[in-house]
Structure formats: C-alpha cells, structure tokens
Amino acid sequence: MALAGKRIFVTGGAGFIGTTLARRLVEQNTIVALDNLHRDALRGTELADHPNFELHEGDVLDADLVRELAAGATHVVHCAAIAGVDTVLESPVRTMRVNLIGTYNVLEAAHATRDTLERLIEFSTSEVFGQYAFNVHEGQVTTTGSVGEARWTYAVSKLAGEHMAHAYHDELGLPAVSVRPFNVFGPGQIGGGAIRAFIEAALEGRDLVVRGDGSQIRAWCYVDDMVAGVLLALEHPAAVGQSFNIGNKRSTVTIYDLAQRIKRLTGAPSALVFEPHRSVDVELRIPNVDKARELLGFEAKVDLDEGLARTIAWYRSRQPAPA
C-alpha cells in the first residue's frame, strides 16, 4: 500500500535521487527536505513550490538541525552524502566527515523520534564491493581497497554508515534498512557520472572522453527503478534490518559501448577520445538483486536504451534555444 498521511524527512532532499523520490510521495505526504544545495536538482522544478514540500537549507553535520527537522517524522530517508569520484578525490577529509558523522547524526535524530518513527532508509553504495563485483549479493564479503587510495574513502565511509545503521537496528530497535544503489542515472542528474558527461558532450558537439580503454563494465539503473526500490523498502515489513542491492543487471555494458549508444541516440558526430584514468577505477560491477526481488517484489523495468532516450530528452530540453 502506498504511503499516505506520513511525515517524511529526506536528507539530501534537493539532490537527484531525493527529489525524484519526493515527487513520488509529495501528493499524499509531508516532505521535509534538508540540503546544503551543493548539488541542487530542485531549483526551477514544480516540486520546489508544492505546498506539501518544505526545504531547509543546512548540513547533516549540524546535529541540532538534523534532530529538529527529524522530530515527529514517521519515515527518514538519508540520501545526503559526499559522492562522485572527482569530489571524493579532491576532498577525502570532508567525504569521511559528512558520510560518517552525518550518518551518525541522522541515526541519533531518528532514535530521538523513535516514538513516531516507522522506517529509516540509509543509502549505502555498490562501491563497497570494490573493483571487481560480478553478480554480487548482499551477503558477499565487502572490500574497501588500498589504504591511501583516495577513491576508497567513499566506500569505507559508506560501509561504516551501513554498519552503524545495522547496529542501531540490532541494539536499539531502530527500524533501519540499507540500500546499495548500482550506477543510477536519469533525468535530473547533476554532479558527475559517465552518462551525464557523455550526453552533455554529445549534445554540445564535443568529443566523448573515455577513461582508460573503455572495457570497464557497469550495470546501469534508471532512477525511477531506484526510487521504486526505495519505496518498497519504506513500506514492506520484511525490509527492516536488511541491506538490499538495487540495480538492473540487464543494463550491463562496457563504458565504450555506453559511449557508442549515446552517440547513436543523440545523433552526434562526436569522436570518442581515450584518456588515462585519474585514479583507480572499478573494472566490473554487476548486482545480484534476488534478495530485493524475493523479499520486496522489486524488479527493474526500464532498460538501458529506453532510460538513455528519456535522459537525453531531458538534457536536450534544458539546452538554450538557438540565438
């Protein structure tokens, strides 16, 4: 049954996934969003002016503010984090602080409002599976990469947050669920990401820059499918205390193939240009989503070309009109 009449606190509520989720919930619920607007997917959208949507500009590192906004919430969705390879490489200290301390603040705030709280969703990441992740399931051993390699500060911080969420469930009874997104894309995406970079370059007539030789393999998940998985985790009683992979293994391609598809779908004459990696990269990442399918009824519905076509149309609609 769809959520209705609830008070839902969303950290990172002006971000890509947060706003997409809020649109699905805002008609029948009150959405309280916290965001520092570093990556603002909300500006200029109809959601920003919806009477059921409250935006509070602030930081998850502000424990008092997080506790104040979470008070009385029936559901908490913790999306806020430092993410994106370039950002993590530039700011590993802030990555650790926001992802560790911010998650702690949210868990403490959720515990403080436990009398009203029905569910908490904590966003982890597929990065916890390391460089080589083929058909990985939730119980598989996670890896965190080499100490000193800045990219893995993100994976370590998110894995620690997932452990914290499970600890709050096991010891304090918090109705927590962790989700591990696998390469989410779609309309409204801001920040980094190969799909955004390729589409923007193609629409602007620039070359598409492929890092490495393009043989890296990813399974891409359209944002509506990701949100559908989160909604199931918010509603289904079997979700509590569990971690779930959310992804679409049918949409598995090499980065080279991804660039070629975007060239074809945009009709761009752009060339593919190969440049060295700026850091260690993930060579293989494909999820096993059997647990989410069996316990929650999750099934990704949007395959890669359809999702790319929708995403390209969105970016194209935002291009300035010809002079």
N, C-alpha and C positions, 0 to 999 in steps of 0.2 A: 504494500500500500504506500502511495506517495506521501511524503511528509507534508503536513499542513498544520498551521497554527503554532509553529515552533519558533524559537528564537535561536538563530544560528550565527555563531561567532566565527568569522573566517579571517585568519591572519594571512597576509599576502593577498588580501581581497580585491586589490586593484591590479593584480597580475593576470597572466594569460589563463592559467587553469582556474584561478579563483573567480575571475569574472565570468568565465564560461559556466562554472558551477552555479554561481549566484543567479544567472539568468534562468536556470532551470528551476530554481527554488523561490525566487523573489515574489511571484504572484500570490503564493499561499503562505508565506512565512516572512518573518522579520529577519533581515540580514544585517548584521553588524560587522563591518569590514575594518580591519586595521592594515595600514600600508604606509611605508615611507615614500611611496611614489617614485622610487628609483627606476622601476620599470612599470610605467603607467599604461596599462591596456584599457583603462576605464574612460579616460578623457574623450569627450565627444560622442560617447555611446548613450543609448536610451537608458541604460541601467543607472547611470550616474544621477538621473533625475527621478528615479522611481520612488514613490512615497514609502515603500517598504525597505528601502536600502539606505543605510547610514554609513558614511565613510568617515573614519577618524584617521587623520594623518599622524603617524607616530611610528615607533620602533619596537620590535619584540624584545629588545634589550631593556626597555623600560618596564620593569616588573610591576610597578604600581599601576601603570596604564593598562597593561595586559590584564591584570586582576580586575580592574574596574570595568573594562569592556566585556570580560567573560562572565561577570556576575549575572546570575539568572538565566544563563544560556542553557538550552536543552541539548544543543549539539555544538561541538567545536571542531573546526577543520583547520589544521595547522599546515598551511601551504608556504608560509614565509620562510625564505632561506636565501643565502648567497648561492648562486648557481651559475653555470656557464663556464666553460673551460678557461676562456680568457680572463674572466673576472677572478676566478679562483687562483690562477697563476699570478695575477697582479696583487691579490690581497689574501694570502693564505691565513694571516692572523685574523682578519675580520671574518673570513669564512668560518674558522673554528669558533670564534666568539658568537656569531649570530646563530650558527647551526646548533651549537651545544647549549650555550646559555639561553638563547631564545627558546629552544625546545623545553628546557628546564622551566623557564618562566611560564610557558603555556601549560605544562603539566601541573605545576603548582597552582595556577589560576583555575584550572579545571577541577583540581581536587578541592579547592576552596568553595566551589559552587556545586559540589557533588550532590547536594540535595535536589537540584533541578536537572542535573546532567544525565542524559540518556546515552550519549555516544560521543567519542572523540576519535577523529581520524588524524593520524600522524603520517606525513609524507616522508618516506624514505627514498631510495633510489636504486635503479638497476646497477649503478656503479659499484655497489657493494660486492658484486660478483667478479670484479677485476677485469683483466684484459681479455680473458678467454671464457666466454659464457655460452655454452651450447645447450639448448633445451633445459635450462636451469630451473629447478623447482625451489620452493621456499625453504625446504629443509636442507638444501645443499650447503656445504661449508662456504662461508663468505671469505673474501680475501681483501686485503687493504693496500697492497702494493708496497713498494720500497719506501722506507723512511727517507725523507729528504727530497722525494719526488713530489713537487707541489700539487700536482693534479690530485693525488690521493688524499690530500687534506679534506677534500669534499666528501669522498667516500667514507673516510674514518669518522668525520663529524656526523654524517647521516646515519651510519651504522650505530654509533653511540646513542644517537637520539632514538633509534628503534629499540635498542636495549633498554633505554630509560622508560619508554612507553610501556614495554612489556613488564618492567619491574613495578611500575605504578599500578598496572593491572594485577599482577600476581600478589603484591604485598598489600596494596591499599584498595584494591577492588575497583580501580578506575576502568570504565567500560571502553578501553582503548583498542584501536585497530591500526595496523600499519599497512600502507600501500606502497608498492615499489613500481613506479612508472617506468616503462620502457620506451624511450625516444618519442615523446609526444610532439605532435605538430598540428597545425591547422590555422584557420582564420583568427586573427587577434594576437598571434605570437609576436612577442617582442624580445629583445635581447639577442643572444647568439643562436647558433644552430645551423647545421648544414642546409636544411631545406629553405629556411629564410634567406640565407646568404645566396644560395643558387637562384632562387626565384627573383630576388631583388636585382641581382646581376643580370639575369636574362632579360628582365623587363626594361632594364636601363641600357641594354645593348653592350654590357661589359663581358669580359671573359669570365668563365666559371672556374674558380680556383679550387682544385682538388688537392688536399694534403696527402702526401705520400703517393703511393701508386694507385690508390682508389680501390684496392682489393679488400678494404675493411668491410665487414658485414654487419648490418643492422636490421632489426625488425622494427618498423615504424608504426606507431599507434595514433590514430586520428583523435583529436581532442574530445569529440563527442563520445567516443568509446571510453576514453579515460574517465570522463565525468560519469558515464553510466556505471562504471565500476565503483566509483566513489559513492554514488547514490545507493548502490546495493550494499556497500559496506556500512553506510549510515543507517540503513533500515533493517538489514537481516540479522536476526538474533544469533545466528551461527558465526557471525563475523567477530564477535567480541573476543579479545585476547589473541587474535591471529594476525599473521602477515600474509599479504597477497601480492603476487605478481599481477600487474595489469598491462597487457600488451597485445600485439597481434602478430603471431608468428607467420601468418600467411603473407604479410607485407615485408618479407625479408629480401633485401637486395644488397649488392655491393654499393659503395659510395660512387664508384664510376657509373654503374647502371642508374643510380638515382640522378646523377647529373644529366645523363643522356635522356632520361624520361622527362626531366624538367625542360630541357632544350626542346624536345618534341612537343610537349604540351603547351609551351609558350610560343612555339614557332620562332624562337630566337635564333639568329645566325651566329651566336656567340661561340667562341672556341673554348675547349677545355684546356686549362693550364695547370701543370703539376708543380707543386712547391713542397719543400721539405716540411715535415712535422715540426711544430713549435714546442711540442712536449711529447711524452709517452702517450700513445693512443690505445684505444680499445680495438682489438682486431676482430672480435667476434662477440655478438650479443643477441641471443635469441631466447625468449622466455618460454617456460612451460607454464601454462595458465590452467592446468587441470584442476588445481585446488579451488580457484575462483569460480570455475565452471561448475564443479560438483557441489561446493558449499553455498555459493551465492547465485548461481544461474547466469554468470557472466559469459558473454560471447561477443567478441568484436564483430561489428557489422560493416564497417567502412574499409574497403580495401584500398591499396596504395594509390592507384591511378585516380580513383574517384575522389579520395581525400586531397590529392595534389591538385586536381582540377578545381575543387572548391577553394582551396587555399590560394591558388594563382588568381582566381577571380576576385578574391578579397583584396589581395595586394594590388591588382590592376585597378580596382575601384578607388584605391587611395592615391593613385598617381595623379599629379597635377594635370589639368587639361592643357592641351597644346595651345601655345600663345597665338 
